Amino acid sequence: MEKDSLRLIPDKRTALTCMSVLALGITTSLSAQSDVANSDFDDDEVFDLSPFTVDASEDSGYRATNTISGTRLNAAIKDIPMPIEVITDEFIKDTGSTDLRQSLAYSAGMIMSSQNDAGKGNSFGTVGGVHNPEGATSNKTQTSYKVRGFITDATLRDGYRRQFATDAANIGRVEVIRGPAALLYGIGNFGGIVNYLPKTPPAEKTQHVTLSVGNNKHYRAVYETGDTLDNDLKFGYYVTAVHEQNGSYTELAENSRQFISPIFTFRPTDKTEVTIDMEYGMENKNAVGFQSVRARGDLSSENVANQQDRLERAGFLQFPDKEIRTMRWSGPDTFLDTESYNIRLQATHSFTDNLNVLLGYNTSKVEFDVRDVSGGVTNNVGPLNLRNTITVIPASVENGDAEFIFGEVTDAIFQGSWAERKEIIDRSQIRAEVNYNVDLFQNSELFGLKNSFLLGRSEESSENSVFARGTIQNEYFYWDPTDSSYMRFGFNGDGTAAPAMEDVSDKHDLSWNQGTYLVYQGSWLKDRLTAVAGMRRDRNDFRGMIEDFREDTVTRNDAGAKEKDTSQAGITFKLTERISVYALKAEGIMPNFEGNRDVYGNAMDAVTAESEEAGVKFDMLDGKLSGTISAYRIKQTGTPIFYWWAPSPAKGRFDPDADIVYNVADFNPTVEADWRNGSFTVAEPQWDAAVSSGAAYQIDDTWYLNASSPEGIAYMDTVFNASKTTNPGWPGWLYAQDDNTNNATLDFASAEAGGYDAYVSGDQESSGWEAQFNYAPTDNMQFVLNYAQTKRSVVNAGVFPQYEWGAGGVDKWAVWYFPDGGWGLSGYSLEDQFLNADDTSTWQGRGYGAGEKQDDTPLHSLSGWGNYRVDDGALAGFSFGLGFQYESEREYFSGITDGSGQLVTDTNGERVVLETDTRLNIDAMAKYDFKLGERNAHVQLNVYNVMNDQHAYGYIYAKPTEYRLQFGMDL
């Protein structure tokens, strides 16, 4: 059933047409006004640039001198005590970037594509599900990336939150602020933040068209026009329109995109400027489902659909007639359609030369319409004619079968289901800022003090609605795992009809943030010393509701409002006119907008971060060489960590005064199997004694054990002790719960107990150093070089709560004491894993990563781009560019699974950690500028992955060589 709230966005064609007519209509009207400009207008009149607008007048090529992102006010980069990287419009054009993520590709230390880090359960929520080898960066907003080892999607459009993809044609520059930046930008940024500035109306009329073609069915057309009119209101406009189509090196995948972005400015008075900034875009992606599926030889049909953590360590199914890197088994019927818009209304006013205000409102909405397929290879279920024998390979062939279970699977079959989601995200933000400047002791060269104060208030809300449909519960479609033909929606592999779809759930979340901040910037000692400091108070709230149609339940989640103060302080000192040093201390915050609860049943506190940083900035050789070298350390605290077997006292379902009773249907000698560890054979005398005494008994053919009786205690102790020593390995599953059981495991962290997942809190750290260089030895030659060393580590793997009913003679067989190599005691002795077995809060977290990376950020990354323009001779008008990106090994598999935190160990009990090879990518560009009649024109060729590297790096294959040929001219 589709809700009315899901139909708020107008018809796509209607919305696009209306915006196009509005933009072109205003453009035509304003152009006409230029012919009847006010005759009294003074051509020499100069309008001061607002302090809320970045001054790019001194920018040259790839080099920018000023920033707006560091303090919200126009300031020189060299004076701001923080690392700021600016990606200019010229750099974006030379590298052939068509969207924001491509524009950031040469920013060392930023990862555009990560693996196995999507967070608990989220790999089933991303397009392609657990079978998508990409992790959190596969987020469908296309604005997720890693900075300094931390995932962020805190993307801004001129200071306003804009967490949806945008086209590079409308980007005037991109500013990257590294490190926590809560002071100005509030929530969601630990490693850094990206703020892109749209193109603004030019001083003179411009009109330009760019057409490009390339391999993989690439076609792109861009139209741009803008002007600032010489009338009383100084009307300005800039309109960008884009149409793009792309194929893929993988089978079936295609996408098309339409984008229009008009921006208008005018001055009602000499001291007031108004901006109306709009974006509208549609993107249709076809065949977005998995290429292949992760397959294991030991997952039964009841496990394959819900054990993401086990599937993530598996290799991908291969077919003799298909290339694994290009195949798309999920077929042509999956899709991701996106429609989004953004409107910004902003006014700035100067009351006096030293008192300025900004008022702004930004609203955005995006609708995702998704169809996806999920499932996996299992056996002994489904139609006999679709079953077959397959050989499952490990995730890493080089590491063999010691780490990943594989082998021949008989009666194998793909069991899957289809899902459809309609998601709407509606964001609004109001921003008000007052800037006051005052100079003290102006006549003193030594004690003269320049002061700038910024008082701001930001309020933003985000409404998220998700309506989901799926294959009827407990029914599946089936496919022969040796049949490489494409899966089709509504059908089984033999052409028969698949089960129908049904409504699954309707979810609505509302989160909002209110932030008040005060920022001070001052300089003295003849501007040699600059300080930036400030405080911010945030109030964050979250409310959620989900209606489950299958279970006929409604669950509400009100985490409650919480307040948090953050601060930032930095100082820059000029050693010489060209070299300065800086130090910075800053904080970040991410509220608990998911409503996660801790093991005590309380809403978790916000995740916070603190950073310390020091660096050197230089601007030498008459501006030809500039850059920053910095060292930093960021500590993140309060990270939610999920261990499904952790004790959760808040669940409160165990009755310690009653007998301890276990369901031992899978934990007794009557189900002994070859693959078990043999502990039941060792304990068979104790089992017989328990049966004889009545401690072991059956109800409706299910075996139960009274573990409070002497015979029950003896049996449980014998099995546990044998599993720890003489018979290590898997003895069977002990923790099935029903109305006849009563044990401490009723109070464990998984949602199976008490209806919600309970988290513990951990700490992580990132440290390293970075260097950014911009060098232009001559007017026709320039280079950009960036380096990042990033050391990511787990400081604290989480602390278990104190649970008074464990061990101590109460229930010493609870799930957190289970002698398993991947959870429970995790292969360690009871004494090694708990300092005191009677106190679960003494859990040591052995094997769970203290001091380890558990992250795929490379230790070293280096990128560079150079451009040379020929001014004389036969090649005059040509320019050539060459760039590279280097990454050291990346830990794409940490040995602690994404799904539940349990360990992945080899046959020796050692943690499995897999790393990619080092990677080097080279891109190239050639461009020719010329005159076409009286009009400026150019032809440009960009080639990506010149070496045609197609190797697998972890689970992800490198894209083969791509080329784009474009032609552009002024109209």
VEXZA-762193 format. One record per residue (C-alpha): residue in one letter; x, y, z. Coordinates in steps of 0.001 Angstrom, whole numbers, padded with zeros to 6 digits, always signed. Example, Ala and Ser with C-alpha at 12.3 -4.5 7.8 and 13.67 -1.06 7.14 Angstrom:
<nodes>
A+012300-004500+007800;S+013670-001060+007140;
</nodes>
This chain:
<nodes>
M+000000+000000+000000;E+001544+003271-001084;K+001186+006137+001372;D+000075+009652+000371;S+003223+010990+002029;L+005212+009211-000628;R+003682+011249-003437;L+004775+014716-002375;I+007229+015222-005227;P+005561+016315-008469;D+005684+014341-011661;K+009253+014280-012980;R+008525+015790-016375;T+006299+018468-014833;A+008880+019479-012247;L+011746+019541-014737;T+009690+021511-017238;C+008590+024071-014642;M+012121+024657-013434;S+013463+024899-016975;V+010766+027407-017961;L+011379+029426-014802;A+015132+029508-015325;L+015041+030315-019031;G+012172+032763-018581;I+013998+034770-015950;T+017181+034579-018019;T+015406+035969-021087;S+013735+038677-019058;L+016961+039774-017427;S+018810+039757-020738;A+016206+042091-022133;Q+016707+044441-019222;S+020346+044834-020132;D+019246+046690-023270;V+017306+049224-021245;A+019738+049635-018397;N+019330+052650-016183;S+021080+055511-017889;D+022018+056981-014503;F+023995+053891-013565;D+027597+054725-012803;D+029869+052326-014670;D+032607+053042-012148;E+030467+052169-009134;V+032055+049440-007032;F+030128+047083-004743;D+032073+045707-001798;L+032286+041946-001603;S+030299+040538+001311;P+032441+038936+004024;F+030151+035905+003616;T+031384+035465+000030;V+034738+033971-000879;D+037082+036265-002798;A+038480+034278-005722;S+040006+037259-007535;E+043556+036139-006715;D+043013+032496-007706;S+045291+031321-010456;G+044902+027964-012177;Y+044947+025277-009519;R+045944+027704-006771;A+043421+029383-004486;T+044299+032018-001903;N+041078+032460+000080;T+038452+030244+001677;I+034945+030644+003034;S+034750+027266+004774;G+037255+027743+007587;T+035405+030438+009550;R+032239+031059+007436;L+033870+034330+006439;N+036165+035190+003572;A+039714+034683+004826;A+043190+033980+003506;I+044005+030264+003632;K+047475+030976+004944;D+046024+032754+007999;I+043542+030061+009031;P+044897+027580+011617;M+043522+024474+009940;P+044274+022375+006859;I+042185+023581+003919;E+042357+022166+000421;V+040702+024015-002446;I+039879+022283-005731;T+039413+024972-008345;D+037131+025058-011355;E+040113+024781-013700;F+041332+021615-011970;I+037848+020081-012178;K+037704+020820-015890;D+041201+019549-016660;T+040589+016238-014893;G+037280+015838-016725;S+035268+015423-013537;T+031505+015184-013999;D+030374+014889-010365;L+031510+015761-006862;R+033134+012410-006104;Q+035271+012561-009233;S+036332+016082-008260;L+037773+014671-005017;A+039646+011788-006631;Y+043046+013502-006318;S+042635+014465-002660;A+045076+012146-000899;G+043679+010617+002252;M+040124+010590+000886;I+038691+007200-000095;M+035891+007143-002618;S+035358+003374-002523;S+035597+001296+000668;Q+034945-002357+001506;N+033213-004294+004318;D+032512-001267+006511;A+028815-000658+005966;G+027990-001158+009640;K+025870-003748+011405;G+023171-004997+009090;N+023600-002188+006582;S+025075-004371+003874;F+021582-005753+003408;G+020273-002197+002969;T+022646-001006+000277;V+021909-001657-003387;G+023169-005141-004177;G+023000-006044-000494;V+025641-008221+001091;H+026742-009223-002422;N+027877-005672-003180;P+031647-005752-002593;E+031677-002018-001843;G+030930-000920+001724;A+029576+002305+003215;T+030678+004384+000234;S+028075+002591-001896;N+025431+004710-000178;K+022869+005659-002813;T+023224+009385-002004;Q+026669+009147-003673;T+028120+011591-001140;S+029757+009104+001246;Y+033542+008920+001456;K+036299+008400+003959;V+038451+011230+005264;R+041310+010467+007635;G+039859+007007+008177;F+036333+008090+009131;I+033231+007640+006993;T+031323+010868+006391;D+028533+012052+004162;A+028608+015604+005536;T+028598+017376+002197;L+027697+021065+002080;R+026510+023381-000680;D+027846+026821+000223;G+027595+025991+003915;Y+024206+024247+003850;R+023887+020501+004301;R+023410+018799+000920;Q+023743+015032+001272;F+022853+014158-002294;A+024896+013900-005461;T+025477+016912-007654;D+026863+017523-011123;A+030313+019042-011494;A+029124+021397-014238;N+027679+023665-011565;I+030601+023478-009131;G+032729+026609-008981;R+035141+025219-006401;V+035365+022540-003729;E+036796+023276-000291;V+037881+020388+001943;I+038296+021023+005660;R+040078+018116+007326;G+039425+017061+010888;P+036379+017534+013166;A+034484+020724+012374;A+031509+020790+014723;L+032025+024463+015572;L+030624+025690+012279;Y+029054+022657+010706;G+027527+020823+013638;I+026892+017132+013220;G+028434+014303+011255;N+032044+015210+010560;F+035018+013570+012262;G+037554+013124+009492;G+036553+016251+007628;I+033900+018008+005618;V+033401+018904+001963;N+031864+022236+001030;Y+031267+022900-002662;L+030440+026353-003950;P+028165+026707-006979;K+029099+028870-009909;T+027854+032426-009494;P+026793+035052-012054;P+029842+036312-013979;A+030675+039976-014462;E+030288+039665-018241;K+027860+037698-020331;T+028904+034129-021095;Q+027277+031298-022982;H+028936+027972-023526;V+028101+024469-024698;T+030115+021287-024155;L+029495+017952-025856;S+031360+014776-025008;V+031408+011130-026049;G+033333+008150-024766;N+033506+004412-024495;N+030930+002513-022466;K+028157+004460-024216;H+029085+007785-022664;Y+027261+010844-024008;R+027090+014202-022253;A+025843+017671-023147;V+026261+020766-020954;Y+024814+024212-021563;E+025869+027201-019456;T+024855+030832-019614;G+025259+033752-017241;D+025579+037499-016908;T+025360+040376-014460;L+023219+043215-015775;D+024034+046884-015446;N+020713+047993-014014;D+019667+049351-010638;L+019324+045928-009077;K+022490+044472-010576;F+020585+041336-011549;G+022847+038371-012143;Y+022111+034860-013308;Y+023902+031661-014097;V+022112+028634-015495;T+023614+025197-016009;A+021801+022345-017750;V+023142+018805-018250;H+022054+015642-019987;E+024250+012555-019636;Q+024040+008869-020511;N+026445+006100-019555;G+026903+002404-019943;S+029332+000315-017937;Y+032108-002192-018400;T+029837-004572-016489;E+026902-006241-018193;L+023551-004462-018568;A+024275-001527-016263;E+023254+001853-017712;N+022284+005242-016347;S+020973+008551-017569;R+020988+011882-015778;Q+019316+015246-016303;F+020314+018239-014236;I+019519+021945-014197;S+020782+024553-011778;P+019798+028212-012069;I+021184+030760-009618;F+020050+034393-009452;T+021438+037325-007494;F+020306+040910-007146;R+020909+043946-004954;P+017786+045738-003666;T+020197+048262-002113;D+023903+048908-002356;K+024329+047096+000972;T+022031+044127+000395;E+022505+041087-001799;V+019885+038390-002352;T+020659+034932-003764;I+018163+032436-005162;D+019984+029169-005802;M+018238+026085-007198;E+019134+022558-008282;Y+017004+019881-009837;G+018150+016479-011003;M+016887+013104-012146;E+018958+009962-012511;N+017831+006545-013683;K+020115+003570-013125;N+019256+000184-014581;A+020749-003194-013614;V+022147-002108-010260;G+021850-005494-008521;F+024677-007818-007597;Q+027132-009043-010217;S+027633-012371-008477;V+026735-013797-005073;R+028921-014700-002145;A+028679-018451-001681;R+029674-020793+001138;G+029479-024534+001341;D+028204-024721+004915;L+025120-022488+005016;S+021745-024194+005231;S+018584-022631+003855;E+017578-021149+007209;N+020956-019414+007543;V+021752-018126+004077;A+019267-015252+004135;N+020083-013748+007501;Q+023731-014343+008336;Q+025384-011434+006626;D+028498-011724+008773;R+029159-015256+007520;L+028511-014424+003889;E+030908-011481+003958;R+033877-013775+004333;A+032868-015852+001300;G+034061-015936-002274;F+031863-015108-005250;L+030144-017711-007412;Q+031729-018095-010854;F+030454-019525-014141;P+032601-021118-016872;D+030913-018990-019550;K+031033-015688-017646;E+033809-013263-016731;I+033517-012694-012983;R+034511-009043-013218;T+031894-008126-015827;M+028958-010510-015216;R+025678-009325-013685;W+023702-012402-012673;S+020932-010340-011042;G+019776-009318-014516;P+018212-006196-016029;D+015188-005782-013741;T+016846-004070-010778;F+016939-000275-010792;L+017599+002857-008772;D+015704+005979-009826;T+016541+009230-008074;E+014826+012601-008211;S+016054+015507-006106;Y+015859+019236-005785;N+017471+021892-003641;I+016419+025512-003140;R+018479+028068-001236;L+017255+031566-000425;Q+019845+033811+001149;A+020232+037503+001899;T+023247+039390+003230;H+023206+042971+004417;S+025860+045396+005607;F+024502+047789+008218;T+027917+049396+008477;D+031377+048570+007231;N+031912+046399+010305;L+028442+044952+010910;N+027092+042353+008504;V+024274+039823+008681;L+023304+036714+006754;L+019875+035088+006669;G+019378+031877+004749;Y+016918+029076+004184;N+017691+025836+002389;T+015268+023061+001559;S+015962+019835-000295;K+014080+016689-001107;V+015136+013448-002715;E+013097+010432-003713;F+014700+007038-004268;D+012729+004356-006060;V+014588+001040-005818;R+014085-002533-006889;D+016697-005035-005753;V+017178-008753-005381;S+018781-010606-002487;G+019427-014182-001420;G+022184-016707-001685;V+023263-020208-002520;T+021911-022921-000234;N+021012-026603-000682;N+018323-029253-000290;V+015417-026829-000795;G+013358-025684-003772;P+012497-027434-007055;L+014587-030511-007796;N+015046-029483-011434;L+016830-026273-010331;R+019300-027968-007990;N+022820-028722-009089;T+026348-029368-007868;I+028742-026433-007567;T+032229-025820-006245;V+032515-022850-003878;I+035820-020988-003860;P+037233-018977-000938;A+037152-015192-000902;S+040923-015129-001279;V+042281-017984-003360;E+045817-017265-002194;N+044769-017896+001414;G+043181-021248+000623;D+040645-023167+002629;A+042244-022600+006028;E+040405-019300+006347;F+037194-019720+004369;I+034957-022763+004134;F+034542-023914+000577;G+034282-027035-001514;E+031711-029000-003434;V+028051-028392-002612;T+025483-030926-003811;D+021803-030135-004347;A+022833-026466-004455;I+020285-023826-005448;F+019960-020046-005369;Q+017144-019027-003033;G+016163-015380-003263;S+013565-012681-002853;W+012790-009339-004454;A+012427-006033-002663;E+011081-002626-003636;R+011656+000547-001637;K+010363+004055-002047;E+012363+006405+000144;I+011871+010145+000585;I+014317+012332+002477;D+013154+015880+003151;R+015624+018320+004697;S+015242+021939+005765;Q+017783+024306+007265;I+017567+027873+008543;R+020766+029789+009162;A+021309+033249+010641;E+024697+034848+011262;V+025920+038213+012471;N+029478+039337+011850;Y+030982+042262+013754;N+034491+043601+013179;V+036307+046016+015427;D+039928+047168+015434;L+041695+048258+018614;F+044836+050360+018990;Q+044896+051046+015274;N+047731+053522+015581;S+050010+051001+017258;E+052008+048815+014920;L+052886+046438+017737;F+049655+046246+019727;G+047125+046900+016971;L+044408+044262+017278;K+041924+043235+014588;N+038861+041426+015910;S+036075+039603+014111;F+033098+037997+015861;L+030589+035668+014268;L+027410+034767+016138;G+025345+032125+014377;R+022259+029997+014737;S+021425+026975+012592;E+018311+024812+012758;E+017889+021830+010486;S+015484+018944+010280;S+015467+015733+008300;E+012405+013592+007617;N+013002+010142+006218;S+010147+007939+004984;V+010652+004426+003626;F+007861+002260+002260;A+009010-001299+001545;R+007506-004190-000395;G+008965-007641-000835;T+008406-011228-001832;I+005764-012869+000360;Q+007258-013823+003715;N+008791-017308+003902;E+008393-017758+000147;Y+011248-017507-002359;F+012125-017674-006010;Y+014751-020207-007122;W+017508-020348-009744;D+019922-023034-010851;P+023391-021944-009554;T+025004-023341-012720;D+022645-021365-014974;S+024306-018040-015818;S+021248-016601-017569;Y+019947-013364-016116;M+017470-013494-013252;R+014119-011911-014111;F+011619-010256-011823;G+008550-012425-011251;F+010032-015691-012491;N+011921-018761-011319;G+014835-020149-013264;D+012618-022660-015055;G+010218-019963-016278;T+007480-020639-013736;A+005952-017744-011810;A+007756-016585-008689;P+005828-015723-005489;A+003974-012414-005483;M+004977-009237-003636;E+003436-007907-000424;D+003677-004775+001734;V+006464-005174+004284;S+006886-002000+006316;D+006384+001734+006481;K+009074+003645+008341;H+009163+007322+009307;D+012074+009036+011088;L+012404+012661+012109;S+015674+014098+013368;W+016575+017684+013984;N+019500+019741+015158;Q+019623+023204+016712;G+023035+024795+016986;T+024204+028127+018370;Y+027820+029125+017861;L+030160+032010+018575;V+033414+032299+016643;Y+036236+034734+017270;Q+039020+035549+014846;G+041702+038033+015812;S+045121+039101+014628;W+047806+041265+016162;L+051552+041870+016123;K+051268+043372+012640;D+049067+040470+011558;R+051768+037971+012431;L+049608+036210+014990;T+046099+035005+014147;A+043747+033162+016490;V+040467+031419+015765;A+038350+030088+018623;G+034755+029364+019339;M+032077+027481+021225;R+028958+025709+020004;R+025928+024224+021729;D+023876+021621+019876;R+020477+020266+020775;N+019663+017074+018908;D+016466+015066+018868;F+015164+011987+017116;R+011788+010302+016769;G+010976+007239+014739;M+008099+004950+013920;I+007968+001740+011923;E+004848-000160+010988;D+005512-003823+010286;F+002713-005167+008097;R+003866-008758+008368;E+003884-008796+012147;D+001037-006258+012418;T+003025-004155+014877;V+003911-000490+015288;T+007186+000352+017034;R+008026+003864+018153;N+011437+005168+019087;D+011823+008475+020906;A+015452+008855+021875;G+014771+012181+023573;A+016517+015507+023118;K+020122+015848+024226;E+022455+018821+024369;K+026180+018859+023784;D+028827+021586+023835;T+031826+021543+021527;S+034715+023922+021042;Q+037560+024754+018738;A+040726+026786+019190;G+043608+027425+016836;I+046469+029817+016353;T+048720+030725+013414;F+052082+032477+013744;K+054046+033860+010808;L+057690+032935+011164;T+058384+034973+008057;E+056211+036687+005503;R+056108+033405+003566;I+056115+030709+006250;S+053743+030254+009167;V+053045+027562+011734;Y+049718+026665+013277;A+048194+024555+016030;L+044581+023495+016306;K+042310+021712+018738;A+038804+020853+017554;E+035819+018666+018358;G+033127+016812+016416;I+029767+015254+017230;M+027374+012722+015713;P+024060+012398+017581;N+022327+009065+018041;F+019819+009700+015250;E+019327+005945+014783;G+017945+005681+018308;N+020454+002949+019247;R+020116+001633+022790;D+022891+000467+025067;V+022934-002746+027086;Y+021188-000932+029949;G+018262-000022+027702;N+019143+003670+027497;A+019497+005710+024328;M+023195+005937+023537;D+024978+009248+023856;A+026290+011061+020830;V+029540+009870+019304;T+032152+012567+019811;A+035652+013266+018560;E+038579+015382+019662;S+041516+016298+017483;E+044898+017888+017931;E+046816+019154+014955;A+049922+021150+014138;G+051316+022202+010812;V+053291+024505+008580;K+051895+026648+005778;F+054049+028254+003144;D+053648+030570+000178;M+057055+030948-001451;L+058804+031883-004680;D+056456+034812-005276;G+053429+032587-004906;K+054708+029905-007248;L+055015+027317-004480;S+052403+027034-001744;G+051078+024313+000494;T+050545+022812+003918;I+052277+020089+005929;S+050434+018917+009035;A+050333+016187+011671;Y+047179+015233+013554;R+045509+012864+015968;I+041733+012287+016166;K+040118+010239+018933;Q+036523+009171+018491;T+034627+008074+021599;G+031248+006484+022131;T+031262+004423+018931;P+028352+001934+018975;I+029716-001622+018731;F+027467-004651+018429;Y+028378-008022+019905;W+025285-010130+019539;W+026286-012399+022440;A+027030-009602+024947;P+024986-009555+028174;S+022219-006947+028257;P+020834-006501+031787;A+018004-004282+030553;K+016319-007176+028759;G+015365-008654+032169;R+013734-011835+030875;F+015735-014412+032846;D+014269-015600+036156;P+017276-016400+038376;D+015029-017850+041078;A+013697-020596+038785;D+015540-023627+037421;I+017938-022992+034553;V+016542-024792+031525;Y+018148-025085+028074;N+016724-026264+024774;V+019280-028931+023837;A+017617-030170+020649;D+020904-029472+018830;F+023160-030008+021819;N+022936-033674+022762;P+024319-037037+021572;T+021099-037999+019750;V+022023-035556+016964;E+025706-036432+016788;A+027073-035724+013298;D+030427-036157+011586;W+031062-032430+011462;R+030652-031897+015213;N+033667-031776+017484;G+033032-035036+019365;S+032283-033475+022741;F+028941-035262+022934;T+030648-038628+022654;V+032882-037662+025566;A+029824-036541+027566;E+027570-039474+026691;P+027767-041036+030207;Q+026685-037718+031738;W+023856-037452+029191;D+022609-040944+030033;A+022645-040023+033710;A+020683-036856+033005;V+018090-038790+031022;S+017779-041411+033755;S+017286-038797+036465;G+014801-036756+034430;A+017150-033772+034167;A+017067-034317+030393;Y+013534-034694+029084;Q+011374-034210+025995;I+008395-031955+025324;D+006757-032478+021925;D+009855-034358+020726;T+012169-031476+021715;W+014925-032192+024241;Y+015386-029909+027265;L+017917-029971+030103;N+017496-028773+033675;A+020953-027256+034189;S+020211-026568+037869;S+020194-030278+038678;P+023455-032105+039533;E+023116-034324+036455;G+022415-031321+034216;I+025420-029455+035607;A+027673-032472+035036;Y+026571-032830+031398;M+026945-029150+030540;D+030348-028903+032230;T+031610-031987+030406;V+030609-030698+026965;F+031999-027218+027638;N+035296-028504+029032;A+035770-030961+026162;S+035103-028202+023647;K+037743-026041+025314;T+040471-028692+025423;T+040386-032156+023865;N+037723-031492+021245;P+037918-027865+020090;G+035481-026787+017426;W+031748-026614+017002;P+029690-028771+019409;G+026256-027531+018310;W+023806-024710+018971;L+022660-024340+022571;Y+020726-021090+022660;A+017367-021682+020972;Q+014718-020056+023177;D+011052-020938+023604;D+008367-020912+026293;N+010026-023856+028072;T+013498-022343+028474;N+014928-020178+031237;N+018574-019164+031117;A+020743-016047+031241;T+021036-015983+027461;L+017468-014666+027417;D+019181-011360+028273;F+021689-011123+025437;A+022264-008167+023109;S+020617-009402+019923;A+017152-008188+018957;E+016001-011790+019323;A+016023-011006+023043;G+013725-008149+023955;G+013082-006836+020469;Y+016061-004500+020030;D+019789-004713+019433;A+021857-003484+022359;Y+025267-001849+021843;V+028392-001323+023884;S+030534+001770+023525;G+034063+001788+022084;D+036794+004209+021040;Q+038757+004599+017807;E+041681+006727+016760;S+043203+008098+013597;S+046586+009754+013383;G+049100+010647+010748;W+050413+013477+008673;E+049521+015098+005367;A+051198+017290+002799;Q+049666+019371+000005;F+051769+021192-002575;N+050831+023510-005389;Y+053699+024493-007681;A+053571+026702-010781;P+057179+027311-011893;T+056042+029169-015015;D+052817+030706-016286;N+052134+027672-018470;M+053104+024876-016076;Q+051503+023824-012787;F+051552+020833-010480;V+049481+019555-007570;L+050929+016925-005238;N+049193+015470-002163;Y+050342+012889+000368;A+048609+011316+003372;Q+049790+008874+005990;T+046795+007558+007922;K+047092+005272+010932;R+043673+003998+011933;S+043296+001884+015090;V+040829+000620+017654;V+041585+002040+021093;N+038816+000321+023024;A+036823-002594+021602;G+033940-001967+024018;V+033110-002793+027614;F+030562-005402+028668;P+028127-004458+031437;Q+028005-006142+034817;Y+025406-008897+034692;E+024786-010385+038112;W+023250-013672+036959;G+026261-014987+035027;A+028740-017585+036340;G+029042-017647+040126;G+026978-020806+040183;V+023953-019091+038605;D+024377-019661+034853;K+027952-020339+033820;W+026910-021577+030367;A+025445-018284+029089;V+026217-017389+025508;W+029065-015056+026485;Y+030847-018012+028128;F+030433-020355+025162;P+033778-021941+024074;D+033569-020912+020431;G+036418-019553+018315;G+034383-016759+016756;W+032228-015467+019649;G+031609-016178+023321;L+035075-016854+024709;S+036331-016467+021128;G+038892-019226+021431;Y+040380-017948+024696;S+040154-019534+028120;L+037609-018245+030580;E+040437-016808+032681;D+041964-014983+029716;Q+038703-013498+028473;F+037305-012496+031901;L+039465-011260+034754;N+036633-012390+037010;A+034098-014786+035496;D+031517-013697+038091;D+031758-010107+036807;T+031005-009798+033085;S+032261-006189+033082;T+035804-007623+033351;W+035536-008919+029748;Q+038872-008228+028071;G+037756-008131+024466;R+040642-010358+023458;G+040829-010750+019712;Y+038555-007814+019039;G+041019-005315+017811;A+042522-003072+020479;G+045520-001552+018679;E+044418-002970+015312;K+043118-001210+012195;Q+039863-002991+011339;D+039610-000477+008530;D+040499-000368+004849;T+042206+003035+004889;P+045680+002678+003343;L+048657+003684+005450;H+050109+005664+002545;S+048344+007467-000280;L+049911+009791-002818;S+048350+011654-005717;G+049534+014203-008223;W+048485+016062-011332;G+050562+018184-013680;N+049606+020366-016616;Y+051723+021994-019310;R+050344+024504-021812;V+052159+025224-025079;D+052098+028919-025917;D+054401+029100-028955;G+055278+027123-032044;A+053352+024553-034035;L+051688+023133-030903;A+050523+026501-029578;G+047105+026103-027971;F+047755+022560-026789;S+047935+021607-023127;F+048767+018237-021649;G+047933+016785-018259;L+049130+013702-016447;G+048012+012454-013058;F+048441+009493-010754;Q+046960+008002-007587;Y+048920+005580-005426;E+047670+003563-002455;S+049551+001157-000245;E+047930-002081+000880;R+044387-001834+002216;E+042921-004129+004865;Y+039777-005146+003063;F+038959-007964+005471;S+039603-007341+009153;G+038671-010716+010611;I+035923-009084+012652;T+032806-009357+010587;D+030622-006421+009735;G+027433-008175+010715;S+027908-008971+014397;G+031516-008475+015469;Q+032352-012153+015749;L+035831-013319+014871;V+036984-015011+011694;T+039866-017342+012464;D+041882-019909+010575;T+042450-023525+011558;N+045122-022409+014015;G+042729-020019+015736;E+044545-016970+014356;R+042659-013919+013158;V+042236-013707+009386;V+043326-010350+007978;L+043397-009892+004210;E+045014-006985+002403;T+044874-005741-001147;D+047922-005255-003331;T+049353-001781-003671;R+047667+000176-006409;L+048823+002760-008937;N+046453+004460-011339;I+047502+006871-014105;D+045248+009302-015974;A+046073+011591-018876;M+044622+014613-020646;A+045251+016451-023920;K+043476+019685-024803;Y+043534+022053-027738;D+042186+025612-027444;F+041422+027394-030677;K+039197+029955-032370;L+036131+028894-034314;G+035460+032086-036211;E+035375+034678-033443;R+034380+032184-030777;N+036608+030406-028285;A+036502+026630-028640;H+038355+023582-027387;V+038730+019860-027872;Q+039752+017769-024875;L+040573+014087-024444;N+040696+012497-020991;V+041935+008931-020560;Y+041446+007196-017198;N+043456+004160-016107;V+045945+004501-018917;M+047626+001219-017957;N+044295-000638-018244;D+044719-002203-014808;Q+041878-004720-014329;H+043097-006507-011219;A+040953-007240-008164;Y+041818-005104-005148;G+040161-006957-002349;Y+036662-007695-003552;I+036572-004809-006051;Y+037980-004904-009580;A+039656-001895-011115;K+037675-000318-013920;P+039333-000800-017313;T+040526+002106-019443;E+037922+004794-020072;Y+038171+007745-022403;R+036120+010902-022864;L+036391+013190-025872;Q+034724+016567-025529;F+034146+019595-027687;G+033220+022951-026223;M+032657+026431-027584;D+031312+029830-026625;L+028032+030814-028208;
</nodes>
